[in-house]
Amino acid sequence: MKTNAINFKFLIGLFAISLVFSCSNDDDNNDVQLEQWEIEIEQARTATTNYADINVATGEGRFDASGYIPNMGHHYLNPALADGTFNLLQPEFILYAPDENDVMQMVAIEYGIVPEDPENPGSPPEGFTGSEDVWHFNEMIGMWTLHVWTVMENPDGIFTPMNPDLD
């Protein structure tokens, strides 16, 4: 009888251990899986964190190409990057907006792709993986543009050009 009691306790212990391991596996399956474009956003965000200091942007030759545009900010362009190609880690523009003390704060990045023929720009460029990003052809500057709100949240969406939270 004693052997059966020990075996029963042993089996209960094994059951408890297997239950713990099966629950932890279920938890892993409930983790949010990032889409590829979301992973790419994080890569772009990491690659551009040094631009939080506007002096980094101006030090590499970026300049305010737009002045202040409501709901967007100032567009600091690196003309050397405006070469017609999409480079996830090197956006052509860094967007800044002044805070309450008039100190420029990075709010977003923007990609600007010049097509071979700006009079006939064709289809939008390939950018982030998938179809979440929405490119806009800006006729004034002859570029396909894509805003990405990597720093300031945009309630209308990370790829929406205008941010209603930015006056």
Secondary structure, 3 states (H helix, E strand, C coil): CHHHHHHHHHHHHHHHHHHHHHHHHHHHHHCCCCCHHHHHHHHHHHHCHHHHCHHHHHHCCCEECCCCECCCEEEEECHHHCCCCCCCCCCCEEEEEECCCCCEEEEEEEEEECCCCCCCCCCCCCCCCCCCCCCEEECCCCEEEEEECCCCCCCCCCCCCCCCCCC
